[in-house]
Amino acid sequence: MNIINSNVASQVVKQTQSEVGTLHFFNHIAVVEFNEGTHVDLSSAKKTINDVFEYFGNEKPFGFVANRVNSYSISLMDVPEVKSIFPNLVAYGVVSHNQAGRMNAEIENNFCSTYDIVFDNLYEGLNTIHNRVLEQINLLSLN
């Protein structure tokens, strides 16, 4: 299910497009829906990375959800560099809608320092990532 066709579409604060896909911004979460057949690496995702940085900066804690409505590939070797660009990325998740997407997400999970990143439906993914972001915000506000 695409964000636009979901019950949370009305909560999207901002939306941007690039050659690799569409970004949907909520208050504390960015959801990306990459285009069919896209190969995502630092070069191809430059606009996406810039849009996320422009929206959240490098201090506001946020979560990122890849909504795998299409089949695409990711350069896993770029993951550490992307993580260094966003020190405020506190939660990451992948919503898979089929077995192939789930297998790819499980591989991505091996490169992430977070836990349980694979979700079977959009709402489960959004709720979990949102709660993880709120936990981090609450931890920061206690300091």
Backbone as JSON Lines, residues from 0, in Angstrom:
{"i":0,"aa":"M","n":[0.84,-1.18,0.0],"ca":[0.0,0.0,0.0],"c":[0.88,1.25,0.0]}
{"i":1,"aa":"N","n":[0.66,2.12,-0.96],"ca":[1.35,3.4,-1.0],"c":[0.82,4.32,0.1]}
{"i":2,"aa":"I","n":[1.65,5.26,0.49],"ca":[1.24,6.25,1.5],"c":[-0.01,6.99,1.02]}
{"i":3,"aa":"I","n":[-0.02,7.38,-0.25],"ca":[-1.12,8.17,-0.79],"c":[-2.45,7.42,-0.67]}
{"i":4,"aa":"N","n":[-2.43,6.09,-0.72],"ca":[-3.65,5.29,-0.65],"c":[-3.94,4.8,0.77]}
{"i":5,"aa":"S","n":[-3.25,5.33,1.75],"ca":[-3.39,4.85,3.12],"c":[-4.23,5.82,3.96]}
{"i":6,"aa":"N","n":[-4.53,5.39,5.18],"ca":[-5.29,6.23,6.11],"c":[-4.44,7.36,6.7]}
{"i":7,"aa":"V","n":[-3.13,7.33,6.48],"ca":[-2.27,8.37,7.03],"c":[-1.9,9.44,6.0]}
{"i":8,"aa":"A","n":[-2.43,9.34,4.79],"ca":[-2.11,10.28,3.72],"c":[-2.38,11.73,4.14]}
{"i":9,"aa":"S","n":[-3.43,11.95,4.89],"ca":[-3.79,13.32,5.31],"c":[-2.8,13.9,6.32]}
{"i":10,"aa":"Q","n":[-1.96,13.05,6.89],"ca":[-0.99,13.52,7.88],"c":[0.37,13.85,7.28]}
{"i":11,"aa":"V","n":[0.52,13.65,5.97],"ca":[1.77,13.99,5.3],"c":[1.93,15.51,5.34]}
{"i":12,"aa":"V","n":[3.07,15.95,5.85],"ca":[3.35,17.38,5.99],"c":[3.97,17.95,4.72]}
{"i":13,"aa":"K","n":[4.8,17.14,4.08],"ca":[5.51,17.59,2.88],"c":[5.81,16.36,2.03]}
{"i":14,"aa":"Q","n":[5.9,16.58,0.72],"ca":[6.22,15.49,-0.19],"c":[7.21,16.01,-1.22]}
{"i":15,"aa":"T","n":[8.24,15.22,-1.53],"ca":[9.19,15.59,-2.58],"c":[9.38,14.41,-3.53]}
{"i":16,"aa":"Q","n":[9.76,14.72,-4.75],"ca":[10.0,13.71,-5.78],"c":[11.44,13.83,-6.26]}
{"i":17,"aa":"S","n":[12.01,12.7,-6.63],"ca":[13.32,12.69,-7.27],"c":[13.31,11.59,-8.31]}
{"i":18,"aa":"E","n":[14.42,11.43,-9.0],"ca":[14.48,10.39,-10.03],"c":[14.42,8.98,-9.44]}
{"i":19,"aa":"V","n":[14.71,8.83,-8.13],"ca":[14.67,7.49,-7.53],"c":[13.36,7.17,-6.83]}
{"i":20,"aa":"G","n":[12.55,8.2,-6.52],"ca":[11.29,7.91,-5.87],"c":[10.65,9.12,-5.22]}
{"i":21,"aa":"T","n":[9.74,8.82,-4.3],"ca":[8.96,9.85,-3.61],"c":[9.22,9.77,-2.11]}
{"i":22,"aa":"L","n":[9.4,10.92,-1.5],"ca":[9.56,11.04,-0.05],"c":[8.32,11.68,0.53]}
{"i":23,"aa":"H","n":[7.82,11.09,1.6],"ca":[6.67,11.64,2.33],"c":[7.16,11.98,3.73]}
{"i":24,"aa":"F","n":[6.97,13.23,4.13],"ca":[7.43,13.66,5.44],"c":[6.27,13.81,6.41]}
{"i":25,"aa":"F","n":[6.45,13.25,7.58],"ca":[5.57,13.44,8.72],"c":[6.38,14.23,9.74]}
{"i":26,"aa":"N","n":[5.82,14.53,10.89],"ca":[6.55,15.32,11.88],"c":[7.89,14.7,12.28]}
{"i":27,"aa":"H","n":[7.9,13.39,12.52],"ca":[9.12,12.74,13.02],"c":[9.59,11.6,12.15]}
{"i":28,"aa":"I","n":[8.99,11.41,10.98],"ca":[9.31,10.28,10.13],"c":[9.34,10.71,8.67]}
{"i":29,"aa":"A","n":[10.29,10.14,7.93],"ca":[10.29,10.26,6.47],"c":[10.01,8.86,5.91]}
{"i":30,"aa":"V","n":[9.12,8.78,4.95],"ca":[8.81,7.51,4.3],"c":[9.2,7.65,2.83]}
{"i":31,"aa":"V","n":[10.03,6.73,2.37],"ca":[10.44,6.74,0.97],"c":[9.78,5.57,0.25]}
{"i":32,"aa":"E","n":[9.35,5.85,-0.96],"ca":[8.84,4.83,-1.86],"c":[9.67,4.93,-3.14]}
{"i":33,"aa":"F","n":[10.69,4.05,-3.23],"ca":[11.58,4.08,-4.38],"c":[10.87,3.53,-5.61]}
{"i":34,"aa":"N","n":[11.23,4.04,-6.77],"ca":[10.64,3.63,-8.04],"c":[11.04,2.21,-8.41]}
{"i":35,"aa":"E","n":[10.21,1.56,-9.17],"ca":[10.46,0.21,-9.68],"c":[11.79,0.17,-10.45]}
{"i":36,"aa":"G","n":[12.63,-0.81,-10.12],"ca":[13.87,-1.05,-10.85],"c":[15.01,-0.1,-10.54]}
{"i":37,"aa":"T","n":[14.83,0.82,-9.62],"ca":[15.86,1.79,-9.27],"c":[17.0,1.11,-8.51]}
{"i":38,"aa":"H","n":[18.22,1.58,-8.77],"ca":[19.35,1.18,-7.93],"c":[19.68,2.4,-7.08]}
{"i":39,"aa":"V","n":[19.6,2.24,-5.77],"ca":[19.79,3.34,-4.84],"c":[21.21,3.29,-4.29]}
{"i":40,"aa":"D","n":[21.95,4.36,-4.53],"ca":[23.28,4.52,-3.95],"c":[23.46,6.0,-3.63]}
{"i":41,"aa":"L","n":[24.63,6.37,-3.12],"ca":[24.83,7.77,-2.72],"c":[24.63,8.74,-3.88]}
{"i":42,"aa":"S","n":[25.04,8.35,-5.05],"ca":[24.91,9.22,-6.2],"c":[23.46,9.38,-6.64]}
{"i":43,"aa":"S","n":[22.76,8.27,-6.82],"ca":[21.39,8.36,-7.31],"c":[20.43,8.94,-6.28]}
{"i":44,"aa":"A","n":[20.75,8.8,-5.01],"ca":[19.86,9.27,-3.94],"c":[20.28,10.63,-3.39]}
{"i":45,"aa":"K","n":[21.12,11.34,-4.1],"ca":[21.62,12.63,-3.6],"c":[20.49,13.6,-3.26]}
{"i":46,"aa":"K","n":[19.51,13.73,-4.15],"ca":[18.39,14.65,-3.88],"c":[17.58,14.16,-2.68]}
{"i":47,"aa":"T","n":[17.34,12.87,-2.6],"ca":[16.6,12.3,-1.47],"c":[17.33,12.6,-0.16]}
{"i":48,"aa":"I","n":[18.63,12.37,-0.14],"ca":[19.43,12.64,1.06],"c":[19.36,14.13,1.41]}
{"i":49,"aa":"N","n":[19.5,14.99,0.42],"ca":[19.42,16.44,0.66],"c":[18.05,16.86,1.18]}
{"i":50,"aa":"D","n":[16.99,16.27,0.63],"ca":[15.64,16.6,1.08],"c":[15.43,16.19,2.55]}
{"i":51,"aa":"V","n":[15.93,15.02,2.91],"ca":[15.81,14.56,4.3],"c":[16.61,15.48,5.22]}
{"i":52,"aa":"F","n":[17.83,15.82,4.81],"ca":[18.66,16.7,5.63],"c":[18.03,18.08,5.76]}
{"i":53,"aa":"E","n":[17.46,18.59,4.68],"ca":[16.81,19.9,4.72],"c":[15.62,19.91,5.68]}
{"i":54,"aa":"Y","n":[14.89,18.81,5.73],"ca":[13.69,18.74,6.56],"c":[14.02,18.53,8.04]}
{"i":55,"aa":"F","n":[14.95,17.59,8.33],"ca":[15.23,17.25,9.73],"c":[16.52,17.87,10.27]}
{"i":56,"aa":"G","n":[17.39,18.37,9.41],"ca":[18.67,18.89,9.87],"c":[19.52,17.76,10.4]}
{"i":57,"aa":"N","n":[20.46,18.1,11.31],"ca":[21.31,17.05,11.88],"c":[21.16,16.94,13.39]}
{"i":58,"aa":"E","n":[20.08,17.52,13.92],"ca":[19.87,17.44,15.37],"c":[18.5,16.86,15.74]}
{"i":59,"aa":"K","n":[17.46,17.17,15.0],"ca":[16.12,16.7,15.34],"c":[16.04,15.18,15.13]}
{"i":60,"aa":"P","n":[15.76,14.41,16.18],"ca":[15.64,12.96,16.03],"c":[14.49,12.61,15.07]}
{"i":61,"aa":"F","n":[14.77,11.64,14.19],"ca":[13.73,11.22,13.24],"c":[13.88,9.75,12.91]}
{"i":62,"aa":"G","n":[12.82,9.22,12.32],"ca":[12.82,7.84,11.84],"c":[12.65,7.82,10.34]}
{"i":63,"aa":"F","n":[13.08,6.73,9.74],"ca":[13.03,6.58,8.29],"c":[12.4,5.23,7.97]}
{"i":64,"aa":"V","n":[11.42,5.24,7.1],"ca":[10.75,4.0,6.68],"c":[10.85,3.88,5.17]}
{"i":65,"aa":"A","n":[11.36,2.74,4.72],"ca":[11.35,2.42,3.3],"c":[10.12,1.57,3.04]}
{"i":66,"aa":"N","n":[9.17,2.13,2.33],"ca":[7.95,1.4,2.0],"c":[8.18,0.72,0.65]}
{"i":67,"aa":"R","n":[8.5,-0.58,0.69],"ca":[8.89,-1.34,-0.51],"c":[7.68,-1.74,-1.34]}
{"i":68,"aa":"V","n":[7.04,-0.75,-1.94],"ca":[5.91,-1.04,-2.82],"c":[6.4,-1.46,-4.2]}
{"i":69,"aa":"N","n":[7.66,-1.2,-4.49],"ca":[8.28,-1.58,-5.77],"c":[9.54,-2.38,-5.49]}
{"i":70,"aa":"S","n":[10.04,-3.03,-6.51],"ca":[11.29,-3.77,-6.41],"c":[12.44,-2.84,-6.8]}
{"i":71,"aa":"Y","n":[13.46,-2.77,-5.97],"ca":[14.62,-1.92,-6.22],"c":[15.82,-2.53,-5.51]}
{"i":72,"aa":"S","n":[16.99,-2.03,-5.82],"ca":[18.2,-2.5,-5.15],"c":[18.88,-1.35,-4.43]}
{"i":73,"aa":"I","n":[19.64,-1.72,-3.4],"ca":[20.34,-0.72,-2.59],"c":[21.81,-1.09,-2.52]}
{"i":74,"aa":"S","n":[22.67,-0.11,-2.61],"ca":[24.09,-0.32,-2.41],"c":[24.36,-0.38,-0.91]}
{"i":75,"aa":"L","n":[24.46,-1.58,-0.39],"ca":[24.66,-1.75,1.06],"c":[25.99,-1.19,1.53]}
{"i":76,"aa":"M","n":[26.94,-1.07,0.63],"ca":[28.25,-0.52,1.0],"c":[28.15,0.96,1.34]}
{"i":77,"aa":"D","n":[27.08,1.63,0.91],"ca":[26.89,3.05,1.2],"c":[26.2,3.3,2.54]}
{"i":78,"aa":"V","n":[25.67,2.25,3.17],"ca":[24.9,2.41,4.41],"c":[25.7,3.13,5.5]}
{"i":79,"aa":"P","n":[26.97,2.75,5.77],"ca":[27.71,3.47,6.83],"c":[27.85,4.97,6.56]}
{"i":80,"aa":"E","n":[28.07,5.34,5.3],"ca":[28.21,6.76,4.98],"c":[26.89,7.51,5.16]}
{"i":81,"aa":"V","n":[25.79,6.89,4.75],"ca":[24.48,7.52,4.94],"c":[24.21,7.7,6.43]}
{"i":82,"aa":"K","n":[24.55,6.68,7.23],"ca":[24.34,6.78,8.68],"c":[25.17,7.92,9.28]}
{"i":83,"aa":"S","n":[26.37,8.16,8.74],"ca":[27.2,9.24,9.26],"c":[26.65,10.61,8.89]}
{"i":84,"aa":"I","n":[25.91,10.69,7.78],"ca":[25.29,11.96,7.36],"c":[24.16,12.34,8.32]}
{"i":85,"aa":"F","n":[23.49,11.32,8.87],"ca":[22.33,11.54,9.74],"c":[22.57,11.01,11.15]}
{"i":86,"aa":"P","n":[23.32,11.73,11.97],"ca":[23.53,11.26,13.35],"c":[22.25,11.27,14.17]}
{"i":87,"aa":"N","n":[21.24,11.97,13.69],"ca":[19.96,12.08,14.38],"c":[18.93,11.06,13.91]}
{"i":88,"aa":"L","n":[19.33,10.15,13.03],"ca":[18.45,9.06,12.6],"c":[18.43,8.02,13.72]}
{"i":89,"aa":"V","n":[17.29,7.92,14.39],"ca":[17.22,7.07,15.58],"c":[16.41,5.79,15.37]}
{"i":90,"aa":"A","n":[15.7,5.69,14.25],"ca":[14.9,4.49,13.99],"c":[14.77,4.31,12.48]}
{"i":91,"aa":"Y","n":[14.86,3.05,12.06],"ca":[14.79,2.73,10.64],"c":[13.95,1.48,10.46]}
{"i":92,"aa":"G","n":[13.14,1.47,9.42],"ca":[12.33,0.29,9.15],"c":[12.07,0.11,7.68]}
{"i":93,"aa":"V","n":[11.79,-1.14,7.32],"ca":[11.44,-1.48,5.95],"c":[10.1,-2.21,5.98]}
{"i":94,"aa":"V","n":[9.16,-1.72,5.2],"ca":[7.87,-2.39,5.07],"c":[7.93,-3.21,3.79]}
{"i":95,"aa":"S","n":[7.79,-4.52,3.93],"ca":[7.82,-5.39,2.75],"c":[6.42,-5.9,2.47]}
{"i":96,"aa":"H","n":[6.1,-5.95,1.2],"ca":[4.75,-6.36,0.8],"c":[4.72,-7.72,0.12]}
{"i":97,"aa":"N","n":[5.9,-8.35,0.0],"ca":[5.98,-9.69,-0.58],"c":[7.24,-10.38,-0.07]}
{"i":98,"aa":"Q","n":[7.38,-11.65,-0.4],"ca":[8.5,-12.44,0.11],"c":[9.85,-11.92,-0.39]}
{"i":99,"aa":"A","n":[9.94,-11.51,-1.64],"ca":[11.19,-10.99,-2.18],"c":[11.61,-9.72,-1.45]}
{"i":100,"aa":"G","n":[10.66,-8.83,-1.21],"ca":[10.94,-7.61,-0.46],"c":[11.38,-7.91,0.95]}
{"i":101,"aa":"R","n":[10.76,-8.9,1.56],"ca":[11.12,-9.29,2.92],"c":[12.54,-9.84,2.97]}
{"i":102,"aa":"M","n":[12.92,-10.64,1.98],"ca":[14.28,-11.19,1.94],"c":[15.3,-10.07,1.78]}
{"i":103,"aa":"N","n":[15.02,-9.11,0.91],"ca":[15.93,-7.98,0.74],"c":[16.04,-7.16,2.03]}
{"i":104,"aa":"A","n":[14.92,-6.97,2.69],"ca":[14.93,-6.21,3.94],"c":[15.72,-6.94,5.02]}
{"i":105,"aa":"E","n":[15.64,-8.26,5.05],"ca":[16.41,-9.03,6.03],"c":[17.91,-8.85,5.78]}
{"i":106,"aa":"I","n":[18.31,-8.79,4.51],"ca":[19.72,-8.54,4.19],"c":[20.12,-7.15,4.66]}
{"i":107,"aa":"E","n":[19.26,-6.14,4.4],"ca":[19.53,-4.78,4.87],"c":[19.68,-4.75,6.39]}
{"i":108,"aa":"N","n":[18.87,-5.55,7.07],"ca":[18.89,-5.59,8.52],"c":[20.27,-5.95,9.05]}
{"i":109,"aa":"N","n":[21.0,-6.79,8.31],"ca":[22.34,-7.19,8.74],"c":[23.33,-6.02,8.72]}
{"i":110,"aa":"F","n":[23.01,-4.97,7.98],"ca":[23.9,-3.82,7.87],"c":[23.48,-2.67,8.77]}
{"i":111,"aa":"C","n":[22.4,-2.84,9.49],"ca":[21.89,-1.78,10.36],"c":[22.25,-2.08,11.8]}
{"i":112,"aa":"S","n":[22.42,-1.03,12.56],"ca":[22.75,-1.2,13.97],"c":[21.5,-1.21,14.84]}
{"i":113,"aa":"T","n":[20.36,-1.18,14.23],"ca":[19.1,-1.2,14.95],"c":[18.53,-2.62,14.92]}
{"i":114,"aa":"Y","n":[17.41,-2.81,15.51],"ca":[16.83,-4.15,15.61],"c":[15.44,-4.17,14.99]}
{"i":115,"aa":"D","n":[15.01,-5.34,14.57],"ca":[13.66,-5.55,14.05],"c":[13.22,-4.45,13.09]}
{"i":116,"aa":"I","n":[13.87,-4.4,11.95],"ca":[13.54,-3.33,11.02],"c":[12.5,-3.74,9.98]}
{"i":117,"aa":"V","n":[12.16,-5.03,9.91],"ca":[11.28,-5.5,8.84],"c":[9.85,-5.61,9.34]}
{"i":118,"aa":"F","n":[8.93,-5.0,8.59],"ca":[7.52,-5.0,8.97],"c":[6.68,-5.51,7.81]}
{"i":119,"aa":"D","n":[5.58,-6.16,8.14],"ca":[4.72,-6.76,7.12],"c":[3.66,-5.81,6.57]}
{"i":120,"aa":"N","n":[3.38,-4.72,7.29],"ca":[2.41,-3.76,6.76],"c":[2.8,-2.35,7.16]}
{"i":121,"aa":"L","n":[2.29,-1.42,6.42],"ca":[2.66,-0.02,6.57],"c":[2.35,0.52,7.96]}
{"i":122,"aa":"Y","n":[1.18,0.2,8.49],"ca":[0.78,0.76,9.78],"c":[1.65,0.23,10.92]}
{"i":123,"aa":"E","n":[1.98,-1.05,10.87],"ca":[2.88,-1.63,11.88],"c":[4.24,-0.93,11.83]}
{"i":124,"aa":"G","n":[4.76,-0.74,10.63],"ca":[6.05,-0.07,10.47],"c":[6.02,1.36,10.97]}
{"i":125,"aa":"L","n":[5.02,2.12,10.56],"ca":[4.92,3.51,10.99],"c":[4.75,3.63,12.5]}
{"i":126,"aa":"N","n":[3.89,2.83,13.08],"ca":[3.68,2.89,14.53],"c":[4.94,2.54,15.3]}
{"i":127,"aa":"T","n":[5.62,1.48,14.89],"ca":[6.82,1.05,15.6],"c":[7.93,2.1,15.5]}
{"i":128,"aa":"I","n":[8.17,2.59,14.29],"ca":[9.23,3.59,14.1],"c":[8.87,4.88,14.83]}
{"i":129,"aa":"H","n":[7.62,5.29,14.77],"ca":[7.19,6.5,15.49],"c":[7.43,6.35,16.99]}
{"i":130,"aa":"N","n":[7.06,5.21,17.55],"ca":[7.28,4.98,18.99],"c":[8.76,4.98,19.34]}
{"i":131,"aa":"R","n":[9.59,4.43,18.49],"ca":[11.04,4.44,18.75],"c":[11.6,5.86,18.72]}
{"i":132,"aa":"V","n":[11.1,6.67,17.8],"ca":[11.55,8.07,17.75],"c":[11.1,8.8,19.01]}
{"i":133,"aa":"L","n":[9.85,8.61,19.41],"ca":[9.35,9.28,20.62],"c":[10.13,8.85,21.86]}
{"i":134,"aa":"E","n":[10.53,7.59,21.94],"ca":[11.34,7.12,23.07],"c":[12.66,7.89,23.11]}
{"i":135,"aa":"Q","n":[13.28,8.09,21.96],"ca":[14.55,8.83,21.91],"c":[14.35,10.29,22.26]}
{"i":136,"aa":"I","n":[13.27,10.89,21.79],"ca":[12.99,12.29,22.13],"c":[12.8,12.42,23.64]}
{"i":137,"aa":"N","n":[12.07,11.49,24.24],"ca":[11.87,11.53,25.69],"c":[13.17,11.34,26.45]}
{"i":138,"aa":"L","n":[14.03,10.48,25.97],"ca":[15.34,10.29,26.61],"c":[16.17,11.56,26.55]}
{"i":139,"aa":"L","n":[16.13,12.23,25.38],"ca":[16.89,13.47,25.22],"c":[16.35,14.58,26.1]}
{"i":140,"aa":"S","n":[15.03,14.61,26.29],"ca":[14.44,15.7,27.07],"c":[14.68,15.5,28.57]}
{"i":141,"aa":"L","n":[15.05,14.29,28.97],"ca":[15.34,14.04,30.38],"c":[16.74,14.48,30.76]}
{"i":142,"aa":"N","n":[17.58,14.72,29.79],"ca":[18.98,15.13,30.07],"c":[19.07,16.6,30.35]}
